[in-house]
Structures are given as C-alpha cells and as structure tokens.
Amino acid sequence: MQKKMVWLIVLLFVSFISAQNISLDYPASNEVGEEFEITVFLMNFEPGDYDIKFEIMEGNKNIAQRLWEDTWKSTHYWIKGAFVEGENEKEFSLKIVDDVFGEKQFKVKIRNSKETWIYDGFVMDIQPGDENQDDSDDKKDKEDKKVDKREKEDNEKINKEERTNENESIEISNINNTSSQLLGKTISSPIMEEKIIQLGSKKIESKRLDISSDSRKVIYSSTPEKMKKYALFAFAFVCIVFSLLVIWKKI
C-alpha cells in the first residue's frame, strides 16, 4: 500500500513538472495606437506546430491588432503556425486600436491539432496616445470656443436690450418734453389786442379777448346799438310819466 502511495506521488510530481506553461515579456504600460512587442516563451511543450491568439478585450470586443506576415489583423483571429517544430520562443507585434484606457487583463491561447491551452491573468496599463491627447485638447478648445461664443452672444443680446430700453426711454422723454412745450405754448398764448375795425363810415370797437380764459365768447357793442337802447329806455320812461298824468287828472 505504501509503495502504491509513493508511486502516485512520483507520478503527480512528474506530471506537474512536465505540464505545459508559457512566460511573457512585454511592457507594462502602452499607449493607444503605439506598436509594442510581446515575447512568448513555450515551456514543456512537445515539439510540433502551434498556433497562438492574444485576447485583449473590452467586454465582448477585441481592442487590439497583431501583425503577422506584414498584415495587421484583429486579435480575434489566430496566428496560425506561429511556432513551428523546434521553436519555443517568438516575438509578436501588437497595438491597441480602441480608445480604452486603464488597466486591462488579457489572455493568451495556444493550440495544436489536438488540444488548446488558455493562460489568463496578464495585466496591461493602456494610456492615451499623442493623437488622442491632441484630439482631447482640440475637443476641449472647441468646447471652450463654443462657451465663449455663447457668452458673447448672450452679452450682445443683453447690450442690445439695454440699448433698446435706453432708446425707448429717450423717445418717451422727448415725447414728454414735446407735450410740455406744446402745452406751454397753448397756455401762454398771447392776448388778442384791442382793435378798431372800419366798417364803411362807422367804427366798431372790438373788446380785448383772453384766449387762455375759460370764457371764449367775443362780446362787443356798436354806437348805433347803444343809441337804440337809450331811446327805448327814454320812450318807456315817457310812457310811464304820461300814464301817471292821465291817472292823476281822473282823480
């Protein structure tokens, strides 16, 4: 029984030692759009041909490309024949193509015609590239210009409204001044001078009229009219005296 346990431990130890594994050498931080290299070391793999695939993803989307046979393709595709028999070390060129920043974990997959090995837990820090920084600066400048333009338009609108209000105030003031002047002229109208108007051989005296007074009637009397009034008064007086004499004689 003890011999069986010893042989079991030996087999597990040998299998652990002979397990396939990989090692990577790559920069810990990379900029978007910048090409970088990853060196892959195969350990304890049997001689043969192997394909490789790098999975650098954001959600379900691959955000990187790899260079193989002078062609850039998404890391969604395998690099077939990446390792041929006898090779256990190879350098690959990659670049981040999407604007995804911060620390990202990625996987490396190795396969042959019989089996696939998946290795994860690798970490890479992705930084904005120069173009992204320029784009961010341009975007910020555009936003600042939009804000400045909007503020300028608002200021112009406010100034226009203030000028309009000032003009309206000036117009109202002018109207008030004009009204006051017209009213003053009406109130201070000159008094009509007394005039003597010739009508044939007779004179008619016109009375003085104050236009600013409440009474706007023109009252005048001619000399013949005055004589008629006096004659009527005299005739009435004679009639009264004659009536009194007649009454007295009867008595």
JOPEJO-V348124 format. One line per field, one symbol per residue. phi: phi as a letter, one per 20 degrees, with the letter a starting at -180 (. if undefined). psi: psi as a letter, one per 20 degrees, with the letter a starting at -180 (. if undefined). burial: + if it has 9 or more other C-alpha atoms within 8 Angstrom, else -. A space follows every 10 residues. Layout:
phi=???
psi=???
burial=???
This chain:
phi=.fffffffff fffffffeff bccdcbffcb efnefbdced decmefgrec ecbdddccmd dfdcccdblm cecfffefef mfddgnecbb dcecbeddfc cofcebdcdc bcfdbcddcc nfcceddfef ffffffffff ffffffffff ffffffffff ffffffffff ffffffffff fffffffeff efffcddecm dddceeefce ffffedeedb cefgffffff ffffffffff ffffffffff f
psi=ghhghghggg gggghghjqp rrqqoqphpq qpipprqppp pppkqqpapq qqppnoqocj ppjrqqpplk pprqjhqqop khprpipjpq pqprqpiqmp qappqrqppp qaihqppppa jqppppqqrg ghgggggggg gggghggggg ggggghgghg hghgggghgg gggggggggg gghghghkqq ppqpqoppnc jqpppqqppo hirhpkqopq prghhghggh gggggggggg gghggghhhh .
burial=---------- ---------- -+----+--+ ++-+-+++++ +++----+++ +++++++--- -+++++++-- --+++--++- ++++----++ -++++++--- ---+++++++ ++-------- --+++++++- -++------- ---------- ---------- ---------- ---------- ---------- +--+------ --+++++-++ ++-------- -+---+---- ---------- ---------- -
